[in-house]
Amino acid sequence: MTAGIIGAAGYAGAELFRILSGHPEVEELRVSSTSHAGRRLSDIYPNFLGGPDVELENATTLIAASDVVFAALPHGVGEDFACICFRLGIPYIDLSADFRFDDDQETYSAWYGKCYQYPSLHEESVYGLPEMNRQKIKAAASGGKALVVANPGCYPTGASLAAFPALSRGVYAGGTIIVDSASGITGGGREPARGYHFPECSDSMTPYKVGAHRHTPEISRNFSLMEGIPPSSARPLIFTPHLAPMNRGILSTVYIPLSRDWSCGPSEPSQPRPPSKELVEKTARIRALYADFYRNERFVRVLPPGVFPATGRVRSSNFCDISVHIDQNGANLVVVSAIDNMVKGAAGQAVQNMNIVFGFDEGCGLGALPSAF
């Protein structure tokens, strides 16, 4: 098959090219970039020398020659391409936020400042978090119609996978969920900005967009659907992102109030105390629940006791590592997840979605283990 990448000169587009160049079902790669048209991708990324020798072409020409199209574009600019693909019956996998809210234009407009150009197209899209929506993606792909897959955001991927078993299996008591996440600098994209320069980021970690990050409604929406309630009835959520002095990776810590059956602490906050036997036992039971929930998910690794997620241990892989804990008062579940924001948080998950759409083995092209250092 032939795969096309619109926006191939950006970090996510380049990562797509890297992964797809080793995909056994992809015979040809086509790439485009408005800002670098006519250049070769290896001129921009010399690490691709010796790989497929491709020239950045016009996006419309690319679409006509492709069996699947990936769009690694800023939000608000890809709907025309999606519409062309839809009319031609070509699956379109979008890495922007444009299709992540289905037909909820109000939420999208409030957070992204844009309106849908083709509202009916959004009704046909499917949210592409495989661990949550695999069957919906398969059903949409087998329905005989063209398909738009909305690849999830990087922060929502790590946070959602951390919370999914607790929200869907009665571990969650209701109330406010807190998500603290730290991301590598590649999450800011390839276009330079002062806040992402080495002197600004090196040896320093800082929060940003506190209380105002655009991924908040996507995380909230996922949590609601995982719990089985409509997004309009979403529970309170506090999400705080941080910029960490590393190139890639996201580490998320999610705090979830425990239901009565799972809580093992006093009804009111108390002084910190050593872990009780009950706390240790219930932590083991919730860890076992998580392991069972993800037992058939090849890219989610529930870690054994004493092993904590680390961004360096998932680097350049499609894995999400998860560890499960209960706080010292026994009232809150603390789940930590680690992903590579460029792979499971972007390009790798997009290829995973492509594999589902075309009926390939889901790990096709994504089987490499993380690097050790």
C-alpha positions as CSV (number, residue, x, y, z in Angstrom):
1,M,0.0,0.0,0.0
2,T,0.9,3.7,-0.3
3,A,0.8,5.9,2.7
4,G,0.8,9.7,2.5
5,I,1.9,12.1,5.2
6,I,0.7,15.7,5.1
7,G,2.8,17.9,7.3
8,A,5.8,15.5,7.1
9,A,8.4,18.2,8.0
10,G,7.1,18.6,11.6
11,Y,8.2,16.4,14.5
12,A,5.1,14.2,14.5
13,G,5.2,13.9,10.7
14,A,8.9,12.9,10.7
15,E,8.2,10.3,13.4
16,L,5.4,8.9,11.2
17,F,7.9,8.7,8.3
18,R,10.4,6.9,10.5
19,I,7.8,4.3,11.7
20,L,6.1,3.8,8.3
21,S,9.4,3.4,6.5
22,G,9.8,0.1,8.4
23,H,6.2,-1.0,8.1
24,P,6.0,-4.3,6.2
25,E,2.6,-3.4,4.6
26,V,3.8,0.0,3.3
27,E,5.4,-0.2,0.0
28,E,5.6,3.5,-0.8
29,L,5.6,6.7,1.2
30,R,4.4,10.1,-0.1
31,V,5.1,13.2,1.9
32,S,4.0,16.9,1.7
33,S,4.8,20.1,3.5
34,T,3.6,23.6,2.5
35,S,6.7,25.3,3.9
36,H,9.2,23.0,2.4
37,A,7.6,22.0,-1.0
38,G,10.1,20.7,-3.5
39,R,12.8,19.7,-1.0
40,R,13.7,16.2,0.0
41,L,12.7,15.1,3.5
42,S,16.3,14.0,4.1
43,D,17.4,17.6,3.5
44,I,15.4,18.6,6.5
45,Y,16.2,15.5,8.6
46,P,19.6,14.1,7.6
47,N,18.9,11.1,9.8
48,F,16.7,9.8,7.0
49,L,19.6,9.5,4.5
50,G,19.7,6.0,3.2
51,G,16.0,5.5,3.7
52,P,13.2,6.1,1.3
53,D,14.3,9.0,-1.0
54,V,11.2,11.2,-1.1
55,E,10.4,14.7,-2.2
56,L,7.9,16.9,-0.4
57,E,5.0,17.4,-2.9
58,N,1.6,19.0,-3.2
59,A,-0.9,17.6,-0.7
60,T,-3.7,17.2,-3.3
61,T,-1.3,15.1,-5.5
62,L,-0.3,13.1,-2.5
63,I,-3.9,12.3,-1.6
64,A,-4.7,11.0,-5.1
65,A,-1.8,8.6,-5.0
66,S,-2.4,7.2,-1.4
67,D,-4.3,4.4,0.1
68,V,-4.2,6.1,3.6
69,V,-3.5,9.6,4.5
70,F,-2.0,10.9,7.8
71,A,-2.3,14.6,8.6
72,A,0.2,16.0,11.1
73,L,-1.0,19.6,10.9
74,P,-2.0,22.4,13.3
75,H,-5.6,22.4,14.3
76,G,-8.0,24.2,12.1
77,V,-6.2,23.7,8.7
78,G,-6.9,20.0,7.8
79,E,-10.6,19.8,7.2
80,D,-10.4,20.4,3.5
81,F,-7.9,17.5,3.2
82,A,-10.2,15.3,5.3
83,C,-13.1,16.2,3.0
84,I,-11.2,15.3,-0.1
85,C,-10.2,11.9,1.4
86,F,-13.7,11.2,2.5
87,R,-15.1,11.8,-1.0
88,L,-12.4,9.6,-2.5
89,G,-12.9,6.8,0.1
90,I,-9.4,7.1,1.5
91,P,-9.0,6.7,5.3
92,Y,-7.8,9.9,6.9
93,I,-5.9,9.7,10.2
94,D,-5.7,13.2,11.8
95,L,-3.2,14.0,14.5
96,S,-4.7,17.5,15.2
97,A,-7.6,18.2,17.6
98,D,-10.0,18.9,14.7
99,F,-12.0,15.7,15.0
100,R,-11.5,14.7,18.6
101,F,-14.9,16.0,19.8
102,D,-17.1,14.3,17.2
103,D,-20.0,16.7,16.5
104,D,-19.5,18.8,19.7
105,Q,-18.6,22.0,17.9
106,E,-19.3,24.1,20.9
107,T,-16.5,22.6,23.0
108,Y,-14.0,22.6,20.1
109,S,-14.8,26.3,19.3
110,A,-14.5,27.3,22.9
111,W,-11.0,25.8,23.4
112,Y,-9.5,26.1,19.9
113,G,-11.2,29.2,18.5
114,K,-12.3,27.6,15.3
115,C,-15.6,26.4,13.8
116,Y,-16.3,23.2,11.9
117,Q,-16.2,23.8,8.1
118,Y,-18.0,20.5,7.4
119,P,-20.1,19.6,10.4
120,S,-21.5,16.4,8.8
121,L,-17.9,15.1,8.4
122,H,-17.4,15.2,12.1
123,E,-20.5,13.0,12.6
124,E,-18.7,10.3,10.6
125,S,-15.4,10.5,12.5
126,V,-14.3,8.1,15.2
127,Y,-12.0,8.8,18.2
128,G,-8.8,6.7,17.8
129,L,-7.8,5.6,21.3
130,P,-7.6,1.9,20.5
131,E,-7.8,0.6,24.0
132,M,-11.1,2.5,24.4
133,N,-12.6,2.5,20.9
134,R,-11.1,-0.5,19.1
135,Q,-14.5,-2.0,18.2
136,K,-15.9,1.4,17.0
137,I,-12.9,1.9,14.8
138,K,-13.3,-1.7,13.3
139,A,-17.0,-1.2,12.8
140,A,-16.5,2.1,11.1
141,A,-13.8,0.6,8.8
142,S,-16.0,-2.3,7.9
143,G,-19.1,-0.2,7.2
144,G,-18.1,0.4,3.6
145,K,-17.8,4.1,4.0
146,A,-14.7,6.4,4.1
147,L,-13.3,6.9,7.5
148,V,-11.8,9.8,9.5
149,V,-9.9,8.7,12.6
150,A,-9.2,11.4,15.3
151,N,-5.8,10.5,16.8
152,P,-5.9,11.4,20.6
153,G,-3.8,14.1,22.1
154,C,-0.6,13.1,23.9
155,Y,-1.6,14.2,27.4
156,P,-5.1,12.6,27.1
157,T,-3.5,9.3,26.0
158,G,-1.3,8.9,29.1
159,A,-4.0,10.2,31.5
160,S,-6.8,8.1,30.0
161,L,-4.9,4.9,30.0
162,A,-3.9,5.5,33.6
163,A,-7.5,6.0,34.7
164,F,-9.5,3.7,32.4
165,P,-9.7,0.5,34.7
166,A,-10.5,2.5,37.8
167,L,-13.3,4.5,36.1
168,S,-14.9,1.5,34.4
169,R,-14.6,-1.1,37.2
170,G,-16.1,0.8,40.2
171,V,-12.9,1.8,41.9
172,Y,-13.7,5.5,41.5
173,A,-15.8,7.2,44.2
174,G,-16.7,10.3,42.2
175,G,-15.4,13.7,43.0
176,T,-12.4,15.6,41.7
177,I,-9.7,13.8,39.7
178,I,-6.3,15.4,39.6
179,V,-3.9,14.9,36.6
180,D,-0.3,16.2,36.8
181,S,1.7,15.6,33.7
182,A,5.3,16.5,32.6
183,S,6.1,16.6,28.9
184,G,9.3,16.7,26.8
185,I,10.0,19.8,24.7
186,T,9.1,18.1,21.4
187,G,5.4,18.5,22.4
188,G,5.8,22.2,21.5
189,G,6.4,21.4,17.9
190,R,9.3,22.1,15.5
191,E,8.7,25.8,15.0
192,P,11.0,27.8,17.4
193,A,9.6,29.7,20.3
194,R,11.5,31.3,23.1
195,G,10.1,29.1,25.8
196,Y,11.4,26.0,24.0
197,H,15.0,27.2,23.5
198,F,17.7,25.3,25.2
199,P,18.7,28.1,27.6
200,E,15.1,28.5,28.7
201,C,14.4,24.7,29.2
202,S,17.7,23.2,30.3
203,D,17.9,22.4,34.1
204,S,14.5,23.8,34.6
205,M,11.0,22.5,35.0
206,T,7.9,24.7,34.8
207,P,4.1,24.5,34.7
208,Y,2.3,26.2,31.9
209,K,-1.3,26.9,30.8
210,V,-2.4,26.1,34.4
211,G,-6.2,25.8,34.4
212,A,-6.4,26.6,30.7
213,H,-4.7,23.8,28.7
214,R,-6.6,22.7,25.6
215,H,-6.3,19.0,26.4
216,T,-8.4,19.4,29.5
217,P,-11.8,18.9,27.8
218,E,-10.5,15.9,25.9
219,I,-9.3,14.2,29.1
220,S,-12.6,15.1,30.8
221,R,-14.6,13.7,27.9
222,N,-12.6,10.4,27.9
223,F,-13.0,10.0,31.7
224,S,-16.8,10.5,31.4
225,L,-17.1,7.9,28.6
226,M,-14.9,5.5,30.5
227,E,-17.2,5.9,33.5
228,G,-20.2,5.4,31.4
229,I,-21.8,8.9,31.8
230,P,-22.4,11.6,29.2
231,P,-19.7,14.2,28.8
232,S,-22.3,16.9,29.8
233,S,-22.2,15.3,33.3
234,A,-18.5,15.2,33.6
235,R,-16.9,15.0,37.0
236,P,-14.6,17.8,38.3
237,L,-11.1,17.6,36.8
238,I,-7.9,19.5,37.6
239,F,-5.2,19.1,34.9
240,T,-1.8,20.7,35.2
241,P,0.9,20.3,32.5
242,H,4.6,20.9,33.0
243,L,7.4,21.3,30.6
244,A,10.3,19.1,31.5
245,P,14.0,19.4,30.4
246,M,13.9,16.4,28.1
247,N,13.3,15.9,24.4
248,R,10.5,13.4,24.5
249,G,8.2,11.6,26.9
250,I,5.2,12.3,29.1
251,L,4.9,11.2,32.8
252,S,1.4,11.5,34.2
253,T,0.3,11.1,37.9
254,V,-3.4,10.7,38.2
255,Y,-5.1,11.0,41.6
256,I,-8.5,9.2,41.8
257,P,-10.8,9.2,44.9
258,L,-11.4,5.6,46.0
259,S,-14.9,4.2,46.4
260,R,-16.1,2.9,49.7
261,D,-15.3,-0.7,48.8
262,W,-11.7,0.1,47.9
263,S,-10.9,2.9,50.4
264,C,-8.9,1.8,53.4
265,G,-8.5,5.0,55.2
266,P,-10.4,7.3,57.7
267,S,-13.4,9.2,56.4
268,E,-11.5,12.5,57.3
269,P,-7.9,13.4,56.4
270,S,-5.4,12.4,59.0
271,Q,-1.7,12.6,59.7
272,P,0.4,10.4,57.3
273,R,1.0,6.9,58.5
274,P,2.9,3.9,57.4
275,P,1.1,1.6,54.9
276,S,-1.2,-0.8,56.8
277,K,-1.7,-4.4,55.9
278,E,-5.1,-3.5,54.4
279,L,-3.6,-0.8,52.3
280,V,-0.9,-3.2,50.9
281,E,-3.6,-5.9,50.2
282,K,-6.0,-3.5,48.4
283,T,-3.1,-2.0,46.4
284,A,-2.3,-5.5,45.2
285,R,-5.9,-6.2,44.3
286,I,-6.2,-3.0,42.3
287,R,-2.9,-3.7,40.5
288,A,-4.3,-7.2,39.7
289,L,-7.5,-5.5,38.4
290,Y,-5.4,-3.3,36.1
291,A,-3.3,-6.2,34.9
292,D,-6.5,-8.2,34.1
293,F,-8.1,-5.1,32.4
294,Y,-5.1,-4.7,30.1
295,R,-4.2,-8.4,29.7
296,N,-4.9,-8.4,25.9
297,E,-3.4,-4.9,25.3
298,R,0.1,-5.4,23.9
299,F,1.1,-1.8,24.3
300,V,0.0,-1.3,27.9
301,R,2.4,-2.7,30.5
302,V,1.2,-2.8,34.1
303,L,4.4,-2.8,36.1
304,P,5.1,-5.1,39.0
305,P,5.4,-3.8,42.6
306,G,8.4,-1.6,43.2
307,V,8.9,-0.8,39.5
308,F,7.9,2.8,38.6
309,P,7.2,4.2,35.1
310,A,10.0,6.3,33.5
311,T,9.9,8.2,30.3
312,G,13.4,6.8,29.4
313,R,12.0,3.2,29.5
314,V,9.4,3.8,26.8
315,R,11.5,6.0,24.5
316,S,10.9,5.6,20.8
317,S,8.3,2.9,21.5
318,N,4.5,2.6,21.4
319,F,4.3,1.3,25.0
320,C,2.4,2.9,27.9
321,D,3.8,1.8,31.3
322,I,1.6,2.1,34.4
323,S,2.1,1.6,38.1
324,V,-0.7,1.5,40.7
325,H,-0.5,2.8,44.3
326,I,-2.8,4.0,47.1
327,D,-1.9,7.2,49.0
328,Q,-0.7,7.0,52.7
329,N,-4.2,7.8,54.0
330,G,-5.8,5.0,52.0
331,A,-8.4,7.4,50.4
332,N,-7.0,7.9,46.9
333,L,-5.7,5.8,44.1
334,V,-2.4,7.1,42.6
335,V,-1.7,5.9,39.1
336,V,1.5,6.8,37.2
337,S,1.9,6.4,33.5
338,A,4.7,7.0,31.0
339,I,4.5,7.3,27.3
340,D,6.7,8.6,24.4
341,N,4.7,11.7,23.4
342,M,5.9,11.3,19.8
343,V,5.0,7.6,19.5
344,K,2.1,6.4,21.6
345,G,1.2,10.0,22.1
346,A,1.2,10.8,18.3
347,A,2.7,8.9,15.4
348,G,2.8,5.4,16.8
349,Q,-0.8,5.5,17.9
350,A,-1.7,6.8,14.4
351,V,0.0,3.7,12.9
352,Q,-1.8,1.5,15.4
353,N,-5.1,3.0,14.2
354,M,-4.1,2.4,10.6
355,N,-3.4,-1.2,11.4
356,I,-6.9,-1.6,12.9
357,V,-8.6,0.1,9.9
358,F,-6.9,-2.2,7.4
359,G,-7.1,-5.4,9.4
360,F,-3.3,-5.7,9.9
361,D,-1.8,-7.1,13.0
362,E,-2.1,-4.2,15.5
363,G,1.5,-4.3,16.3
364,C,2.7,-4.3,12.7
365,G,5.6,-1.9,12.4
366,L,5.5,-1.1,16.1
367,G,7.1,-4.1,17.6
368,A,10.5,-2.6,18.6
369,L,11.2,-2.6,22.3
370,P,12.2,0.8,23.9
371,S,15.9,1.7,23.9
372,A,17.7,1.0,27.2
373,F,19.3,4.4,27.4
